[in-house]
Amino acid sequence: MEDGRNALAGGPGALSVTLPTLTSAQLELAAPDGGSALVMGVFDGVHRGHQTLLGRLREEADARGLAPGVVTLHPHPVTVLRPDITPSYLTSLEDRLRLLRNGGASWVLPLTFTSELSEVTAEELAEGFHRLLNMQVMVLGPDAAFGRGAPADTPERMRRAGEEFGFEVVQIEPLLAGGERCSSTMVRRALGEGDMRAVTDLLGRPYTLSGPVVRGFERGRTIGFPTANISVAADRALPALGVYATRATVAGRELVGATNIGRRPTFDEGHISIETHLLDFEGDIYDERMEIAIVDRVRPERAFSGPEALRAQITEDVGHVRELLS
């Protein structure tokens, strides 16, 4: 696939700036036929703050007959700027793209964040979007800061760039939750505390995890509570260890589940597993893809004296799940 720098630079009418990680194929897929209104960011989680931004993007685009589009950065810039930090994601890239489209974007362009892209200034990005994607309106979030060094005065710089290159700039006010700006960091904090009701409120939907059903040690089966274990990406953010009331979707069925996310200390295991006992279900679903929507926390993880004590606790946990989700 041809590199964007080679495809777009040079020759008559050469652009004064190119976006180094864009390919001509990506542009062909993303670029709207007419003008576009655009937002740019990571958008991890596509939480209610992001949804507010997408709503305003759609309003501005509809008012001008433009196509609303999103440029989403992946991987997270911190992986390049601070390689000693490993970020955890609230959504997979696939889910993020789907949520952005469902939120009102008519096109979404994933832009690979590289060390080369980190050196592009905010003004160069704006000019590139204006020329390559026919951007007529840029909608900014309340804390917009992008381009080399992520300057705090990005909104003012964008307004000056808009005057120079011929596009409008609109900035929205922050969406507050409990007096604090709704952010991906806020969602991760609530998730790390196991406060799934707060997570659901911040996201506007339950938090989900998905992956193929894989074989475990089948210890749950020996105590009367068989489980479906799923394998998720290593970079996915997980809630605090414990037992959760969940709704599972697998093999075309929607089921209620009691999900344990933890290290199974009763059996001295160190790795984190995600295992769900599906209520009132029997069947072979190995290798099927299963999604669990995490509704509420039943209890934190703890060790038990042995299998019998664990079975008694799981019986109680399942009863709580029935009360919560029936």
matplotlib code that plots the C-alpha trace (Angstrom):
import matplotlib.pyplot as plt

x = [0.0, 1.4, 2.7, 0.7, 3.9, 4.8, 1.3, 0.3, 3.5, 5.4, 4.3, 1.8, -0.3, 1.8, 0.5, 2.7, 2.1, 1.3, 0.1, 2.8, 0.8, -2.1, -2.2, -4.0, -6.2, -7.3, -8.0, -10.1, -12.2, -12.6, -12.7, -16.3, -17.6, -18.3, -17.0, -16.6, -17.0, -14.4, -13.3, -10.0, -8.9, -8.4, -12.0, -11.2, -14.5, -16.7, -18.1, -20.9, -18.5, -17.4, -21.1, -21.8, -19.0, -20.3, -23.8, -22.5, -20.4, -23.6, -25.4, -22.7, -22.4, -26.2, -26.5, -24.0, -24.7, -21.3, -20.3, -19.5, -16.3, -13.9, -10.2, -9.3, -5.7, -4.5, -2.5, -2.8, -0.2, 1.3, 2.7, 5.0, 5.5, 6.0, 7.0, 7.5, 3.7, 1.4, -2.1, -5.2, -8.1, -11.8, -12.8, -11.1, -10.3, -13.1, -15.7, -14.5, -15.0, -18.5, -19.5, -18.3, -20.3, -23.4, -22.8, -23.3, -20.1, -20.7, -17.0, -14.3, -10.5, -8.1, -4.8, -1.8, 0.1, 3.8, 6.9, 6.8, 3.2, 4.1, 6.3, 3.5, 2.2, -1.4, -1.4, 0.0, -2.6, -5.4, -4.0, -3.7, -7.3, -8.5, -6.7, -6.9, -10.4, -12.0, -12.5, -14.8, -15.5, -13.4, -15.2, -13.1, -13.6, -13.4, -9.8, -8.5, -4.7, -3.0, -0.1, 3.6, 3.8, -0.1, -0.1, -2.7, -3.5, -4.6, -8.1, -6.7, -4.2, -6.9, -8.9, -5.9, -5.3, -9.0, -8.8, -5.7, -6.9, -10.6, -12.4, -14.6, -13.7, -16.3, -15.5, -18.0, -18.3, -17.4, -20.0, -19.9, -20.6, -20.7, -19.0, -16.1, -15.5, -16.5, -13.3, -11.8, -9.6, -12.8, -14.3, -11.1, -11.1, -14.6, -13.8, -10.8, -13.1, -15.6, -18.3, -20.1, -23.2, -20.9, -19.2, -22.6, -23.6, -20.4, -20.5, -24.2, -24.2, -22.8, -19.1, -18.5, -15.7, -15.7, -13.6, -13.6, -14.7, -11.6, -11.0, -10.1, -9.3, -13.1, -13.0, -16.4, -17.9, -16.7, -18.6, -21.8, -21.1, -19.6, -18.2, -17.4, -14.0, -13.2, -9.9, -9.6, -6.8, -4.0, -4.4, -8.1, -9.0, -10.6, -12.8, -11.7, -11.3, -14.5, -17.8, -20.2, -23.8, -23.6, -25.6, -23.9, -24.5, -23.2, -24.3, -27.3, -28.6, -28.8, -28.2, -27.8, -24.4, -22.4, -18.9, -15.7, -12.9, -9.9, -6.9, -8.9, -7.0, -8.7, -6.7, -3.5, -3.6, -1.8, -3.1, -6.4, -9.2, -12.7, -15.2, -18.9, -21.5, -24.4, -27.7, -30.2, -27.9, -26.3, -24.4, -21.0, -20.0, -16.2, -14.6, -17.8, -17.4, -19.1, -19.7, -20.5, -22.1, -21.0, -24.0, -23.1, -20.5, -21.7, -18.7, -14.9, -12.7, -11.5, -10.0, -12.1, -11.0, -11.8, -14.2, -17.2, -17.0, -16.5, -19.6, -21.7, -20.6, -21.2, -24.7, -25.3, -23.7, -26.0, -29.0, -27.9, -27.4, -31.0, -32.3, -30.4, -31.1, -34.4]
y = [0.0, 3.3, 5.6, 8.8, 11.0, 9.7, 9.7, 13.2, 15.2, 16.6, 17.5, 20.3, 21.5, 19.7, 20.1, 22.2, 19.5, 15.8, 13.5, 10.9, 8.0, 8.4, 6.2, 7.1, 4.0, 5.4, 8.8, 7.2, 5.3, 8.3, 11.4, 12.7, 13.7, 17.2, 19.2, 17.8, 18.8, 17.1, 16.2, 14.5, 12.6, 9.2, 8.7, 5.7, 4.4, 6.8, 8.0, 10.6, 13.5, 12.1, 11.6, 15.2, 16.2, 13.9, 15.4, 18.9, 17.7, 16.3, 19.6, 21.7, 19.4, 19.2, 23.0, 23.4, 20.3, 18.8, 15.2, 14.7, 12.8, 11.6, 11.2, 8.8, 8.2, 4.7, 3.6, 6.0, 8.8, 7.9, 4.7, 6.8, 9.8, 7.7, 4.2, 3.3, 3.6, 0.8, 2.2, 0.1, 0.6, 0.9, -0.3, -2.2, -0.2, -2.2, -1.3, 2.3, 2.7, 1.2, 3.4, 6.5, 5.7, 4.9, 8.2, 10.2, 10.1, 9.3, 8.5, 7.5, 7.5, 5.7, 7.6, 5.6, 7.6, 7.4, 9.4, 11.0, 12.2, 13.5, 16.1, 17.5, 20.8, 21.6, 24.1, 21.5, 19.0, 21.5, 22.5, 18.8, 18.0, 21.1, 20.1, 16.3, 15.9, 19.2, 20.1, 23.2, 23.0, 21.7, 21.0, 21.0, 19.3, 21.3, 20.3, 20.1, 19.9, 18.2, 18.7, 18.7, 19.2, 19.2, 23.0, 24.3, 27.1, 24.7, 26.2, 29.7, 28.3, 26.5, 29.7, 31.5, 28.6, 28.7, 32.3, 31.6, 28.4, 29.1, 26.8, 27.5, 26.4, 25.5, 24.5, 22.9, 23.2, 20.2, 17.6, 17.4, 14.3, 14.9, 18.3, 16.7, 16.7, 13.4, 11.8, 8.4, 8.8, 9.2, 6.0, 4.1, 5.2, 4.1, 0.8, 0.2, 0.7, -1.8, 0.9, -0.4, 1.8, 4.9, 3.4, 2.7, 6.3, 7.8, 5.6, 5.8, 1.9, -1.0, -1.8, -4.8, -7.4, -9.9, -12.7, -16.4, -19.0, -20.9, -24.0, -23.5, -26.0, -26.9, -26.6, -24.8, -27.9, -30.1, -28.0, -27.7, -24.3, -24.7, -21.5, -20.1, -18.5, -15.8, -14.6, -10.8, -8.6, -8.0, -4.2, -4.1, -2.3, -4.6, -3.8, -4.4, -8.1, -9.7, -11.2, -9.3, -9.6, -9.7, -10.2, -12.4, -12.7, -15.9, -18.1, -15.8, -16.0, -13.5, -15.0, -13.8, -14.6, -14.5, -13.5, -13.8, -11.6, -12.6, -14.7, -17.6, -17.4, -20.5, -22.5, -20.4, -19.2, -15.9, -14.9, -13.0, -15.0, -14.0, -16.8, -16.6, -19.1, -18.8, -19.2, -21.8, -22.8, -26.0, -26.4, -26.5, -22.9, -23.4, -21.2, -19.1, -15.4, -14.2, -10.6, -9.8, -6.6, -5.9, -4.5, -4.5, -5.8, -8.5, -8.7, -8.4, -11.4, -13.4, -16.8, -19.6, -22.5, -25.1, -26.1, -26.6, -23.1, -21.7, -23.6, -22.2, -18.7, -19.1, -20.3, -17.1, -15.0, -16.6, -15.7, -12.1, -12.0, -13.4, -10.6, -7.9, -9.0, -11.0]
z = [0.0, -1.0, 1.8, 2.2, 2.1, -1.3, -2.7, -1.6, -1.8, -4.8, -8.3, -9.4, -6.6, -4.0, -0.4, 1.9, 4.5, 4.5, 7.3, 7.3, 8.4, 6.1, 3.0, -0.3, 0.3, 3.7, 2.3, -0.5, 2.1, 4.5, 2.4, 1.9, -1.5, -0.3, 2.6, 6.1, 9.7, 11.8, 15.3, 16.3, 19.4, 20.9, 22.0, 24.1, 25.6, 23.6, 26.9, 27.4, 27.0, 23.7, 22.8, 23.5, 21.2, 18.5, 18.9, 18.4, 15.4, 13.8, 14.5, 12.9, 9.9, 9.3, 9.5, 6.7, 4.6, 5.5, 6.3, 10.0, 10.4, 13.2, 13.1, 15.9, 17.1, 17.7, 19.5, 22.4, 22.0, 25.4, 23.9, 21.7, 24.0, 27.2, 26.2, 29.9, 30.3, 29.0, 28.6, 29.2, 26.8, 27.6, 24.1, 21.3, 18.2, 16.4, 19.0, 19.1, 15.4, 15.7, 18.6, 16.8, 13.7, 15.8, 17.6, 14.4, 12.4, 8.7, 8.3, 10.7, 10.0, 12.3, 12.3, 13.4, 16.1, 15.4, 16.5, 13.1, 13.6, 17.1, 15.4, 13.3, 14.7, 15.4, 12.5, 10.1, 11.2, 10.6, 7.2, 6.3, 7.3, 5.4, 2.2, 2.3, 3.9, 2.8, 6.4, 6.6, 10.4, 13.2, 16.4, 19.5, 22.9, 26.1, 26.7, 23.1, 23.0, 20.0, 17.7, 18.7, 22.4, 22.8, 23.5, 26.0, 23.6, 20.8, 20.5, 19.8, 17.4, 15.6, 15.3, 13.8, 11.4, 10.4, 9.5, 7.4, 5.6, 5.5, 8.0, 11.1, 14.6, 17.3, 20.9, 23.3, 27.0, 29.2, 30.3, 34.1, 36.1, 39.9, 39.4, 37.5, 33.7, 32.2, 30.9, 30.0, 33.2, 35.3, 33.7, 34.4, 38.0, 38.6, 36.8, 39.0, 42.1, 40.7, 40.7, 37.7, 38.2, 37.9, 34.9, 33.2, 33.9, 32.5, 29.4, 28.8, 28.5, 30.5, 30.2, 28.0, 27.5, 24.7, 23.4, 22.4, 25.0, 25.9, 28.0, 31.6, 34.4, 34.7, 38.5, 38.4, 36.9, 39.7, 42.3, 40.3, 38.6, 35.2, 33.7, 30.3, 30.3, 27.8, 26.5, 26.1, 24.8, 27.3, 27.0, 27.9, 31.2, 33.7, 36.7, 40.3, 41.0, 42.2, 41.3, 39.0, 37.7, 34.0, 30.8, 28.3, 24.5, 22.9, 20.0, 19.3, 22.9, 25.7, 29.1, 32.7, 34.2, 37.4, 36.4, 38.4, 37.4, 39.5, 40.3, 42.0, 45.3, 46.7, 44.1, 44.4, 40.8, 39.9, 36.5, 36.1, 34.5, 33.4, 33.9, 33.8, 35.1, 32.8, 34.7, 33.4, 30.5, 29.4, 26.1, 24.4, 23.5, 23.2, 20.6, 20.3, 20.8, 23.9, 25.1, 28.7, 29.8, 33.4, 35.3, 39.0, 41.5, 43.8, 46.0, 46.0, 45.4, 48.4, 49.2, 50.8, 52.9, 50.2, 47.4, 49.8, 51.2, 47.7, 46.4, 49.3, 48.4, 44.7, 45.5, 47.4, 44.6, 42.0, 44.2, 44.3, 40.5, 40.0, 42.3, 40.4, 36.9, 36.9]

ax = plt.figure().add_subplot(projection="3d")
ax.plot(x, y, z, "-o")
ax.set_aspect("equal")
plt.show()
